[in-house]
């Protein structure tokens, strides 16, 4: 939904009613994750995607003619769904609804929260014996709207905050009146957590390429270097911020703002920067720490880090030499290799060619 959120809000603010299809659950090799959304506007424009092309046509038609919200399943076991093109072998549940200022009065406030890079979750009833479509917006410290009763609202708000803290979107199951151990009501929680952080240390050409790719992947990118002549906005226009400071001091100050989605790329290639920086980085609970350098540089770096008191288990978290073996040479190719390693570790991929392995593509 994040990809189409601003477009949706602008159209609703202009008085338009927009058909919205949202992926709420996926099974097997479904191509898009929970939360992916497609808009169908009043003038017939389609914005976004729910399946990478497989069932967009069916969702488009449904969103245009929809009299009431509906939860629709598409999969190879469904003859009708197969006929519209879901041939990838997966199954997806798509919730289709009409959104306007009346059906989603909190939309503008949700957009303001997302723009401010603050967390918010939208909980929507997508399955219930007495009807679907009720919605509640959940912030860490408050909520707005109701799913039907105080009991339901309390249960869902508590669970939604847990999902929001971990950056997950998905369906929660309850009894019809919000019983935690029950079935009959499904609530889709769409989490809009702040974008993950990417900290790139070392104001070099490889860092410029990494900043561009990090921004493309949806990270909030910071480039940091102690040398003001190199750490300039003009050299890193794609970065969200460029910081002139000793790397380890900056990381110490930012440590409390990082989480398990954060990634750190150390490209300084200089022991006086690398060692104190990595001493801090490897003690943080972040998703990735990688450092550039040759194998000889890596071994020397490990010896220096051991002298600082880092344990072998802490050192094992270091990805060095940084990146996957793609054989690239240019800064851009190197950035792709680093990004590929980050993605592979995040989703537990093998990094091998898909033609060489026999396992589900989406795991």
DRENDO-1510 file (C-alpha; in Angstrom, 1 decimal, always signed):
<recs>
REC; n; res; u; v; w
REC; 1; UNK; +0.0; +0.0; +0.0 .
REC; 2; UNK; +2.9; +2.4; +0.7 .
REC; 3; UNK; +3.7; +2.6; -3.1 .
REC; 4; UNK; +0.2; +3.9; -3.9 .
REC; 5; UNK; -0.7; +5.6; -0.6 .
REC; 6; UNK; +0.0; +9.2; -1.6 .
REC; 7; UNK; -1.8; +8.8; -5.0 .
REC; 8; UNK; -4.8; +7.3; -3.1 .
REC; 9; UNK; -4.9; +10.1; -0.6 .
REC; 10; UNK; -4.7; +12.8; -3.3 .
REC; 11; UNK; -7.6; +11.4; -5.2 .
REC; 12; UNK; -9.7; +10.9; -2.1 .
REC; 13; UNK; -9.0; +14.5; -1.0 .
REC; 14; UNK; -10.3; +15.6; -4.4 .
REC; 15; UNK; -13.6; +13.8; -3.8 .
REC; 16; UNK; -12.9; +10.7; -5.8 .
REC; 17; UNK; -14.0; +7.2; -4.9 .
REC; 18; UNK; -11.2; +4.7; -5.7 .
REC; 19; UNK; -11.3; +0.9; -6.0 .
REC; 20; UNK; -8.5; -0.7; -4.0 .
REC; 21; UNK; -7.3; -4.3; -4.2 .
REC; 22; UNK; -4.8; -5.3; -1.4 .
REC; 23; UNK; -2.9; -8.5; -1.0 .
REC; 24; UNK; -3.7; -9.7; +2.5 .
REC; 25; UNK; -2.2; -13.2; +2.4 .
REC; 26; UNK; +0.0; -15.3; +0.1 .
REC; 27; UNK; +0.8; -19.0; -0.2 .
REC; 28; UNK; +3.4; -20.9; -2.1 .
REC; 29; UNK; +5.0; -18.8; -5.0 .
REC; 30; UNK; +2.7; -15.8; -4.9 .
REC; 31; UNK; +4.7; -12.9; -6.6 .
REC; 32; UNK; +3.7; -10.0; -4.3 .
REC; 33; UNK; +3.8; -9.7; -0.5 .
REC; 34; UNK; +1.0; -8.9; +1.9 .
REC; 35; UNK; +0.3; -5.2; +1.7 .
REC; 36; UNK; +0.9; -4.8; -2.1 .
REC; 37; UNK; -2.0; -2.8; -3.5 .
REC; 38; UNK; -3.5; -1.7; -6.8 .
REC; 39; UNK; -5.8; +1.3; -7.3 .
REC; 40; UNK; -8.6; +1.5; -9.9 .
REC; 41; UNK; -9.6; +5.1; -10.3 .
REC; 42; UNK; -12.9; +6.6; -11.4 .
REC; 43; UNK; -11.5; +7.4; -14.9 .
REC; 44; UNK; -10.3; +3.8; -15.3 .
REC; 45; UNK; -6.6; +4.2; -14.6 .
REC; 46; UNK; -4.8; +1.3; -12.8 .
REC; 47; UNK; -2.0; +2.2; -10.4 .
REC; 48; UNK; +0.2; -0.3; -8.6 .
REC; 49; UNK; +0.2; -4.1; -8.7 .
REC; 50; UNK; -1.1; -7.0; -6.7 .
REC; 51; UNK; +0.4; -9.9; -8.6 .
REC; 52; UNK; +3.1; -8.8; -10.9 .
REC; 53; UNK; +0.7; -9.1; -13.8 .
REC; 54; UNK; -1.0; -12.4; -13.1 .
REC; 55; UNK; -4.5; -11.3; -11.9 .
REC; 56; UNK; -4.5; -7.6; -12.3 .
REC; 57; UNK; -7.2; -7.8; -15.0 .
REC; 58; UNK; -9.6; -9.7; -12.7 .
REC; 59; UNK; -9.0; -7.3; -9.8 .
REC; 60; UNK; -9.4; -4.4; -12.1 .
REC; 61; UNK; -12.8; -5.6; -13.3 .
REC; 62; UNK; -13.9; -6.4; -9.8 .
REC; 63; UNK; -12.9; -3.1; -8.4 .
REC; 64; UNK; -14.9; -1.2; -11.0 .
REC; 65; UNK; -18.1; -3.2; -10.5 .
REC; 66; UNK; -17.8; -3.8; -6.8 .
REC; 67; UNK; -21.1; -3.2; -4.8 .
REC; 68; UNK; -19.5; -4.1; -1.4 .
REC; 69; UNK; -16.1; -5.1; -0.1 .
REC; 70; UNK; -15.1; -8.7; -0.8 .
REC; 71; UNK; -12.2; -11.0; +0.0 .
REC; 72; UNK; -11.3; -12.9; -3.2 .
REC; 73; UNK; -8.9; -15.9; -3.5 .
REC; 74; UNK; -6.9; -16.6; -6.6 .
REC; 75; UNK; -4.9; -19.7; -7.2 .
REC; 76; UNK; -4.2; -22.6; -9.5 .
REC; 77; UNK; -6.8; -24.8; -7.7 .
REC; 78; UNK; -9.5; -22.3; -8.6 .
REC; 79; UNK; -10.6; -22.8; -12.2 .
REC; 80; UNK; -11.9; -19.2; -12.5 .
REC; 81; UNK; -8.8; -17.7; -11.1 .
REC; 82; UNK; -6.5; -19.9; -13.3 .
REC; 83; UNK; -8.5; -18.6; -16.3 .
REC; 84; UNK; -7.5; -15.0; -15.6 .
REC; 85; UNK; -3.8; -15.9; -15.5 .
REC; 86; UNK; -2.5; -17.0; -12.1 .
REC; 87; UNK; -0.1; -19.5; -13.5 .
REC; 88; UNK; +2.9; -19.1; -11.2 .
REC; 89; UNK; +1.7; -21.8; -8.9 .
REC; 90; UNK; +0.8; -19.6; -5.9 .
REC; 91; UNK; -2.4; -18.6; -4.1 .
REC; 92; UNK; -3.2; -15.0; -3.1 .
REC; 93; UNK; -6.0; -13.5; -1.1 .
REC; 94; UNK; -7.0; -10.1; -2.2 .
REC; 95; UNK; -9.3; -7.7; -0.4 .
REC; 96; UNK; -11.1; -5.4; -2.7 .
REC; 97; UNK; -13.0; -2.3; -1.5 .
REC; 98; UNK; -14.1; +1.2; -2.4 .
REC; 99; UNK; -12.3; +4.0; -0.6 .
REC; 100; UNK; -13.4; +7.6; -0.2 .
REC; 101; UNK; -13.5; +10.2; +2.5 .
REC; 102; UNK; -16.5; +8.5; +4.1 .
REC; 103; UNK; -15.2; +5.0; +4.2 .
REC; 104; UNK; -11.7; +6.0; +5.3 .
REC; 105; UNK; -11.9; +9.3; +7.2 .
REC; 106; UNK; -8.4; +8.8; +8.8 .
REC; 107; UNK; -6.6; +8.5; +5.5 .
REC; 108; UNK; -5.1; +12.0; +5.5 .
REC; 109; UNK; -3.8; +11.5; +9.1 .
REC; 110; UNK; -2.3; +8.1; +8.1 .
REC; 111; UNK; -0.5; +9.9; +5.2 .
REC; 112; UNK; +0.8; +12.6; +7.5 .
REC; 113; UNK; +2.2; +10.0; +9.9 .
REC; 114; UNK; +3.9; +8.1; +7.1 .
REC; 115; UNK; +5.4; +11.3; +5.7 .
REC; 116; UNK; +6.8; +12.1; +9.1 .
REC; 117; UNK; +8.4; +8.6; +9.1 .
REC; 118; UNK; +6.5; +7.6; +12.2 .
REC; 119; UNK; +4.8; +4.2; +12.7 .
REC; 120; UNK; +1.1; +3.5; +12.1 .
REC; 121; UNK; -0.9; +0.4; +11.3 .
REC; 122; UNK; -4.3; +0.1; +9.6 .
REC; 123; UNK; -6.4; -2.8; +10.7 .
REC; 124; UNK; -9.4; -3.9; +8.5 .
REC; 125; UNK; -11.9; -6.6; +9.0 .
REC; 126; UNK; -11.7; -8.8; +5.9 .
REC; 127; UNK; -13.8; -11.7; +7.1 .
REC; 128; UNK; -16.7; -11.8; +9.6 .
REC; 129; UNK; -20.1; -13.5; +9.8 .
REC; 130; UNK; -21.9; -10.2; +10.0 .
REC; 131; UNK; -20.0; -8.2; +7.4 .
REC; 132; UNK; -16.6; -6.8; +6.5 .
REC; 133; UNK; -14.9; -3.5; +5.9 .
REC; 134; UNK; -14.7; -2.0; +9.5 .
REC; 135; UNK; -11.4; -0.2; +10.0 .
REC; 136; UNK; -9.3; +1.0; +12.9 .
REC; 137; UNK; -6.0; +3.0; +12.7 .
REC; 138; UNK; -3.5; +2.2; +15.4 .
REC; 139; UNK; -0.6; +4.3; +16.5 .
REC; 140; UNK; +1.9; +3.3; +19.2 .
REC; 141; UNK; +0.0; +5.5; +21.8 .
REC; 142; UNK; -3.5; +5.8; +20.5 .
REC; 143; UNK; -6.1; +4.5; +18.0 .
REC; 144; UNK; -9.0; +5.8; +15.9 .
REC; 145; UNK; -12.1; +3.9; +14.6 .
REC; 146; UNK; -13.7; +0.7; +15.7 .
REC; 147; UNK; -13.9; -2.9; +14.5 .
REC; 148; UNK; -17.2; -3.5; +16.3 .
REC; 149; UNK; -16.7; -3.7; +20.0 .
REC; 150; UNK; -14.3; -2.6; +22.8 .
REC; 151; UNK; -13.2; -6.2; +23.2 .
REC; 152; UNK; -12.3; -6.5; +19.6 .
REC; 153; UNK; -10.6; -3.1; +19.5 .
REC; 154; UNK; -8.5; -3.8; +22.5 .
REC; 155; UNK; -7.3; -7.2; +21.2 .
REC; 156; UNK; -6.5; -6.0; +17.7 .
REC; 157; UNK; -4.8; -2.8; +18.8 .
REC; 158; UNK; -2.5; -4.8; +21.1 .
REC; 159; UNK; -1.6; -7.3; +18.4 .
REC; 160; UNK; -1.3; -4.6; +15.7 .
REC; 161; UNK; +1.2; -2.7; +17.8 .
REC; 162; UNK; +3.3; -5.9; +18.1 .
REC; 163; UNK; +3.2; -6.4; +14.3 .
REC; 164; UNK; +4.1; -2.7; +13.8 .
REC; 165; UNK; +7.1; -3.0; +16.0 .
REC; 166; UNK; +8.5; -5.8; +13.9 .
REC; 167; UNK; +7.4; -4.2; +10.6 .
REC; 168; UNK; +5.1; -7.1; +9.6 .
REC; 169; UNK; +1.8; -7.0; +7.7 .
REC; 170; UNK; -0.6; -9.9; +7.7 .
REC; 171; UNK; -3.9; -11.4; +8.8 .
REC; 172; UNK; -4.9; -12.0; +12.4 .
REC; 173; UNK; -7.6; -14.5; +13.4 .
REC; 174; UNK; -10.1; -14.0; +16.2 .
REC; 175; UNK; -13.5; -15.3; +17.3 .
REC; 176; UNK; -16.5; -13.2; +16.1 .
REC; 177; UNK; -16.3; -11.0; +19.2 .
REC; 178; UNK; -12.6; -10.7; +19.3 .
REC; 179; UNK; -11.8; -13.9; +21.2 .
REC; 180; UNK; -8.1; -14.6; +20.9 .
REC; 181; UNK; -8.7; -18.3; +20.7 .
REC; 182; UNK; -11.4; -18.5; +18.1 .
REC; 183; UNK; -12.2; -18.2; +14.4 .
REC; 184; UNK; -14.7; -16.5; +12.3 .
REC; 185; UNK; -13.1; -13.0; +12.1 .
REC; 186; UNK; -10.0; -12.2; +10.0 .
REC; 187; UNK; -8.3; -8.8; +10.4 .
REC; 188; UNK; -5.7; -7.6; +8.0 .
REC; 189; UNK; -3.1; -5.4; +9.6 .
REC; 190; UNK; -1.2; -3.2; +7.2 .
REC; 191; UNK; +1.9; -1.9; +8.9 .
REC; 192; UNK; +3.5; +1.4; +7.8 .
REC; 193; UNK; +6.7; +1.4; +9.8 .
REC; 194; UNK; +9.4; +4.0; +9.1 .
REC; 195; UNK; +11.8; +3.1; +6.3 .
REC; 196; UNK; +14.8; +1.0; +7.4 .
REC; 197; UNK; +18.1; +2.7; +7.8 .
REC; 198; UNK; +21.2; +2.2; +5.6 .
REC; 199; UNK; +24.4; +3.8; +7.0 .
REC; 200; UNK; +27.2; +4.0; +4.4 .
REC; 201; UNK; +30.6; +5.0; +5.9 .
REC; 202; UNK; +33.3; +6.3; +3.6 .
REC; 203; UNK; +32.6; +9.1; +1.1 .
REC; 204; UNK; +34.0; +7.4; -2.0 .
REC; 205; UNK; +32.6; +6.5; -5.4 .
REC; 206; UNK; +31.5; +3.1; -4.2 .
REC; 207; UNK; +29.5; +4.9; -1.5 .
REC; 208; UNK; +27.8; +7.1; -4.1 .
REC; 209; UNK; +26.6; +4.0; -6.0 .
REC; 210; UNK; +25.5; +2.3; -2.8 .
REC; 211; UNK; +23.5; +5.4; -1.8 .
REC; 212; UNK; +21.7; +5.3; -5.1 .
REC; 213; UNK; +20.9; +1.7; -4.8 .
REC; 214; UNK; +19.9; +1.9; -1.2 .
REC; 215; UNK; +17.4; +4.7; -2.0 .
REC; 216; UNK; +16.0; +2.6; -4.8 .
REC; 217; UNK; +15.5; -0.3; -2.4 .
REC; 218; UNK; +13.5; +1.9; +0.0 .
REC; 219; UNK; +16.2; +2.6; +2.7 .
REC; 220; UNK; +16.7; +5.9; +4.4 .
REC; 221; UNK; +20.3; +6.4; +3.4 .
REC; 222; UNK; +23.0; +8.2; +5.4 .
REC; 223; UNK; +26.5; +8.7; +4.1 .
REC; 224; UNK; +29.1; +9.5; +6.8 .
REC; 225; UNK; +32.7; +10.5; +6.6 .
REC; 226; UNK; +35.1; +12.5; +8.8 .
REC; 227; UNK; +36.5; +14.4; +5.8 .
REC; 228; UNK; +34.4; +17.5; +4.9 .
REC; 229; UNK; +36.0; +17.9; +1.5 .
REC; 230; UNK; +34.6; +14.5; +0.4 .
REC; 231; UNK; +31.3; +14.3; +2.4 .
REC; 232; UNK; +29.3; +16.8; +0.5 .
REC; 233; UNK; +25.7; +16.9; -0.7 .
REC; 234; UNK; +26.7; +17.5; -4.3 .
REC; 235; UNK; +28.6; +14.2; -4.3 .
REC; 236; UNK; +25.7; +12.2; -2.8 .
REC; 237; UNK; +22.5; +13.7; -4.0 .
REC; 238; UNK; +20.5; +10.5; -3.6 .
REC; 239; UNK; +21.4; +10.2; +0.1 .
REC; 240; UNK; +18.8; +11.4; +2.6 .
REC; 241; UNK; +21.6; +12.9; +4.7 .
REC; 242; UNK; +25.3; +13.4; +4.5 .
REC; 243; UNK; +27.2; +13.7; +7.8 .
REC; 244; UNK; +30.7; +15.0; +8.5 .
REC; 245; UNK; +31.8; +13.3; +11.6 .
REC; 246; UNK; +34.1; +10.5; +12.8 .
REC; 247; UNK; +32.2; +7.3; +11.8 .
REC; 248; UNK; +32.3; +5.6; +15.2 .
REC; 249; UNK; +31.1; +8.7; +17.1 .
REC; 250; UNK; +28.2; +9.1; +14.7 .
REC; 251; UNK; +27.2; +5.4; +15.0 .
REC; 252; UNK; +27.3; +5.6; +18.8 .
REC; 253; UNK; +24.9; +8.6; +18.7 .
REC; 254; UNK; +22.6; +6.8; +16.3 .
REC; 255; UNK; +22.7; +3.4; +17.9 .
REC; 256; UNK; +19.4; +3.8; +19.8 .
REC; 257; UNK; +17.6; +4.6; +16.5 .
REC; 258; UNK; +18.7; +1.4; +14.7 .
REC; 259; UNK; +16.8; -1.9; +14.6 .
REC; 260; UNK; +17.1; -5.3; +13.1 .
REC; 261; UNK; +16.2; -4.0; +9.6 .
REC; 262; UNK; +19.1; -1.5; +9.7 .
REC; 263; UNK; +22.2; -2.2; +7.5 .
REC; 264; UNK; +25.7; -0.8; +7.8 .
REC; 265; UNK; +28.2; -0.7; +4.9 .
REC; 266; UNK; +31.7; +0.2; +5.9 .
REC; 267; UNK; +33.6; +1.3; +2.8 .
REC; 268; UNK; +36.2; +3.5; +4.5 .
REC; 269; UNK; +39.0; +1.0; +3.8 .
REC; 270; UNK; +41.2; +2.6; +6.4 .
REC; 271; UNK; +42.0; +1.0; +9.8 .
REC; 272; UNK; +41.8; +4.3; +11.7 .
REC; 273; UNK; +38.2; +4.5; +10.7 .
REC; 274; UNK; +37.3; +0.9; +10.2 .
REC; 275; UNK; +38.3; -0.6; +13.5 .
REC; 276; UNK; +36.6; +1.8; +16.0 .
REC; 277; UNK; +33.6; +1.9; +13.8 .
REC; 278; UNK; +33.3; -1.9; +13.5 .
REC; 279; UNK; +33.9; -2.3; +17.2 .
REC; 280; UNK; +30.7; -0.3; +17.8 .
REC; 281; UNK; +28.7; -1.8; +14.8 .
REC; 282; UNK; +29.3; -5.5; +15.7 .
REC; 283; UNK; +27.8; -5.0; +19.1 .
REC; 284; UNK; +24.6; -3.6; +17.8 .
REC; 285; UNK; +21.4; -5.7; +16.9 .
REC; 286; UNK; +21.2; -4.7; +13.3 .
REC; 287; UNK; +20.4; -6.8; +10.2 .
REC; 288; UNK; +23.7; -6.5; +8.4 .
REC; 289; UNK; +27.3; -5.2; +8.9 .
REC; 290; UNK; +29.6; -5.4; +5.9 .
REC; 291; UNK; +33.1; -4.1; +5.3 .
REC; 292; UNK; +35.1; -3.5; +2.1 .
REC; 293; UNK; +38.6; -4.7; +1.6 .
REC; 294; UNK; +40.8; -7.5; +0.3 .
REC; 295; UNK; +41.2; -10.8; +2.1 .
REC; 296; UNK; +44.5; -9.7; +3.5 .
REC; 297; UNK; +42.8; -6.5; +4.7 .
REC; 298; UNK; +40.1; -8.6; +6.2 .
REC; 299; UNK; +42.5; -10.8; +8.2 .
REC; 300; UNK; +44.4; -7.8; +9.5 .
REC; 301; UNK; +41.1; -6.1; +10.4 .
REC; 302; UNK; +40.0; -9.2; +12.4 .
REC; 303; UNK; +43.2; -9.2; +14.4 .
REC; 304; UNK; +42.8; -5.6; +15.3 .
REC; 305; UNK; +39.1; -6.2; +16.2 .
REC; 306; UNK; +40.1; -9.1; +18.5 .
REC; 307; UNK; +42.4; -6.8; +20.3 .
REC; 308; UNK; +39.5; -4.5; +21.1 .
REC; 309; UNK; +37.8; -7.4; +22.9 .
REC; 310; UNK; +35.2; -8.5; +20.3 .
REC; 311; UNK; +34.3; -12.2; +20.6 .
REC; 312; UNK; +34.4; -14.7; +17.8 .
REC; 313; UNK; +30.6; -14.8; +17.7 .
REC; 314; UNK; +30.5; -11.0; +17.3 .
REC; 315; UNK; +33.1; -11.2; +14.6 .
REC; 316; UNK; +31.1; -13.9; +12.8 .
REC; 317; UNK; +28.4; -11.3; +12.1 .
REC; 318; UNK; +30.8; -9.3; +9.9 .
REC; 319; UNK; +30.3; -9.7; +6.1 .
REC; 320; UNK; +33.8; -9.2; +4.8 .
REC; 321; UNK; +35.0; -9.1; +2.1 .
REC; 322; UNK; +31.6; -7.4; +1.5 .
REC; 323; UNK; +29.1; -8.5; -1.1 .
REC; 324; UNK; +28.3; -11.6; -3.2 .
REC; 325; UNK; +30.7; -13.0; -5.8 .
REC; 326; UNK; +29.1; -11.5; -9.0 .
REC; 327; UNK; +32.4; -10.8; -10.7 .
REC; 328; UNK; +31.7; -7.0; -11.0 .
REC; 329; UNK; +34.3; -4.3; -11.2 .
REC; 330; UNK; +32.6; -0.9; -11.3 .
REC; 331; UNK; +31.2; +1.0; -8.3 .
REC; 332; UNK; +27.7; +0.3; -9.5 .
REC; 333; UNK; +28.4; -3.4; -10.0 .
REC; 334; UNK; +29.9; -3.6; -6.5 .
REC; 335; UNK; +26.9; -1.9; -5.1 .
REC; 336; UNK; +24.6; -4.5; -6.7 .
REC; 337; UNK; +26.8; -7.2; -5.2 .
REC; 338; UNK; +26.5; -5.7; -1.7 .
REC; 339; UNK; +22.7; -5.2; -2.1 .
REC; 340; UNK; +22.4; -8.8; -3.3 .
REC; 341; UNK; +24.1; -10.0; -0.1 .
REC; 342; UNK; +21.8; -7.8; +2.1 .
REC; 343; UNK; +18.7; -9.2; +0.3 .
REC; 344; UNK; +19.9; -12.7; +0.5 .
REC; 345; UNK; +20.6; -12.6; +4.2 .
REC; 346; UNK; +17.3; -10.8; +4.9 .
REC; 347; UNK; +15.2; -13.4; +3.1 .
REC; 348; UNK; +17.5; -16.4; +3.7 .
REC; 349; UNK; +18.3; -16.8; +0.0 .
REC; 350; UNK; +21.2; -18.9; -1.3 .
REC; 351; UNK; +22.7; -16.4; -3.6 .
REC; 352; UNK; +22.9; -19.1; -6.3 .
REC; 353; UNK; +21.3; -19.1; -9.8 .
REC; 354; UNK; +17.7; -20.3; -9.7 .
REC; 355; UNK; +18.4; -22.7; -12.6 .
REC; 356; UNK; +20.8; -24.6; -10.3 .
REC; 357; UNK; +18.4; -25.1; -7.3 .
REC; 358; UNK; +15.1; -26.9; -6.8 .
REC; 359; UNK; +13.1; -25.1; -4.2 .
REC; 360; UNK; +10.3; -22.5; -4.1 .
REC; 361; UNK; +11.3; -19.2; -5.5 .
REC; 362; UNK; +9.4; -17.3; -2.8 .
REC; 363; UNK; +10.1; -18.8; +0.6 .
</recs>
